[in-house]
Amino acid sequence: MDQQQIDLVQTSFAKVAPIADTASALFYDDLFERAPGVRPLFSEDLTEQRRKLMQMLGFAVAGLSDWEQAVPAVRELGARHSSYGAEPAHFAAVGASLLATLEKGLGDDFTPEVREAWTTAFGIIAAEMQAGMESQAA
């Protein structure tokens, strides 16, 4: 990612953070519609999970500025997700749901450039999480 993409992701996330509860609800609604098979991986009450999602996204978005420093924690997150039953195949649905949520949450501010920056960021985050999942399986 170049600095302009990092800035776009961080600036757009700052606009979503104030509506974190709504954004996380939109995300999980979209995810469970898109990939109903992942629903059993979560508890019935998603309150805590929604908080953790936004916290993790905030950490990863902030970490883009010094990615090498953030990588170990992102890999550990992937390893934990593996123990919950998450699989690498789930990342496509998660990424699509994230983009759909951002589009709804940002409205006109979700420009093609912002979409591309988030797509790139999610790809980087997902790759490190999957590396953590693989190390957990090994």
C-alpha positions as CSV (number, residue, x, y, z in Angstrom):
1,M,0.0,0.0,0.0
2,D,1.2,3.5,-0.7
3,Q,0.8,6.4,1.7
4,Q,-2.2,7.8,-0.2
5,Q,-4.1,4.5,0.2
6,I,-3.2,4.3,3.9
7,D,-4.5,7.8,4.4
8,L,-7.7,7.0,2.6
9,V,-8.3,3.9,4.7
10,Q,-7.5,5.8,8.0
11,T,-9.6,8.8,7.1
12,S,-12.6,6.8,6.0
13,F,-12.4,4.6,9.1
14,A,-12.4,7.7,11.3
15,K,-15.7,8.6,9.7
16,V,-17.1,5.1,10.4
17,A,-15.8,4.9,14.0
18,P,-18.5,7.3,15.4
19,I,-21.2,4.9,14.1
20,A,-19.3,1.7,15.2
21,D,-22.4,0.0,16.6
22,T,-24.4,0.5,13.5
23,A,-21.5,-0.4,11.2
24,S,-20.8,-3.6,13.1
25,A,-24.5,-4.6,13.0
26,L,-24.6,-3.9,9.2
27,F,-21.4,-6.0,8.8
28,Y,-22.7,-9.1,10.6
29,D,-26.1,-8.8,9.0
30,D,-24.5,-8.8,5.6
31,L,-22.0,-11.5,6.5
32,F,-24.7,-13.9,7.7
33,E,-26.8,-13.3,4.7
34,R,-23.8,-13.7,2.3
35,A,-22.3,-16.7,4.1
36,P,-24.9,-18.3,6.4
37,G,-22.6,-21.2,7.2
38,V,-20.5,-19.0,9.4
39,R,-23.3,-18.0,11.7
40,P,-22.8,-21.1,14.0
41,L,-19.2,-19.8,14.7
42,F,-20.7,-17.0,16.7
43,S,-22.7,-16.7,19.9
44,E,-26.3,-15.7,19.7
45,D,-25.6,-12.3,21.3
46,L,-23.2,-10.4,19.1
47,T,-22.8,-7.4,21.3
48,E,-19.3,-8.3,22.4
49,Q,-18.3,-9.6,19.0
50,R,-19.4,-6.4,17.3
51,R,-17.2,-4.4,19.8
52,K,-14.2,-6.6,19.1
53,L,-14.7,-6.3,15.4
54,M,-14.5,-2.5,15.5
55,Q,-11.6,-2.7,17.9
56,M,-9.7,-5.1,15.7
57,L,-10.4,-3.0,12.6
58,G,-9.2,0.1,14.4
59,F,-6.0,-1.6,15.4
60,A,-5.3,-2.9,11.9
61,V,-6.2,0.4,10.3
62,A,-3.9,2.3,12.6
63,G,-1.2,-0.3,12.1
64,L,-1.1,0.3,8.4
65,S,1.3,3.2,9.1
66,D,3.8,0.8,10.6
67,W,2.7,-2.5,9.2
68,E,5.7,-4.5,10.2
69,Q,5.1,-3.7,13.8
70,A,1.4,-4.7,13.5
71,V,2.0,-8.1,11.7
72,P,2.7,-10.3,14.8
73,A,-0.6,-9.2,16.4
74,V,-2.5,-9.7,13.2
75,R,-1.1,-13.1,12.8
76,E,-2.0,-14.0,16.3
77,L,-5.5,-12.8,15.6
78,G,-5.6,-15.2,12.6
79,A,-4.4,-18.1,14.8
80,R,-7.2,-17.3,17.4
81,H,-9.8,-17.3,14.6
82,S,-8.6,-20.7,13.4
83,S,-9.3,-22.0,16.9
84,Y,-12.8,-20.7,16.6
85,G,-13.4,-22.6,13.4
86,A,-12.7,-19.9,10.9
87,E,-11.3,-21.0,7.6
88,P,-9.3,-19.2,4.9
89,A,-12.4,-19.6,2.5
90,H,-14.4,-17.4,4.8
91,F,-12.2,-14.4,4.0
92,A,-13.9,-13.7,0.7
93,A,-17.3,-13.2,2.4
94,V,-15.8,-11.2,5.2
95,G,-14.1,-8.9,2.7
96,A,-17.2,-8.5,0.6
97,S,-19.2,-7.7,3.8
98,L,-16.7,-5.2,4.9
99,L,-16.8,-3.3,1.6
100,A,-20.7,-3.4,1.6
101,T,-20.7,-2.0,5.2
102,L,-18.3,0.7,4.3
103,E,-20.3,1.6,1.2
104,K,-23.5,1.9,3.3
105,G,-21.7,3.7,6.2
106,L,-19.8,6.2,4.1
107,G,-22.3,6.9,1.4
108,D,-20.9,9.4,-1.1
109,D,-17.5,9.3,0.7
110,F,-17.1,5.7,-0.5
111,T,-15.4,6.7,-3.7
112,P,-13.8,4.2,-6.1
113,E,-10.4,5.3,-4.7
114,V,-11.6,4.5,-1.1
115,R,-12.9,1.1,-2.3
116,E,-9.6,0.3,-3.9
117,A,-7.7,1.3,-0.8
118,W,-9.9,-0.8,1.5
119,T,-9.7,-3.7,-0.9
120,T,-5.9,-3.5,-0.8
121,A,-5.8,-3.1,3.0
122,F,-8.2,-6.0,3.6
123,G,-6.0,-8.2,1.3
124,I,-2.9,-7.4,3.3
125,I,-4.7,-8.0,6.6
126,A,-6.3,-11.2,5.4
127,A,-3.0,-12.6,4.1
128,E,-1.4,-12.1,7.5
129,M,-4.4,-13.5,9.4
130,Q,-4.2,-16.6,7.1
131,A,-0.5,-16.9,7.8
132,G,-1.4,-17.0,11.5
133,M,-4.1,-19.6,10.8
134,E,-1.5,-21.8,8.9
135,S,0.9,-21.5,11.8
136,Q,-1.8,-22.6,14.2
137,A,-2.6,-25.6,12.1
138,A,1.1,-26.6,11.8
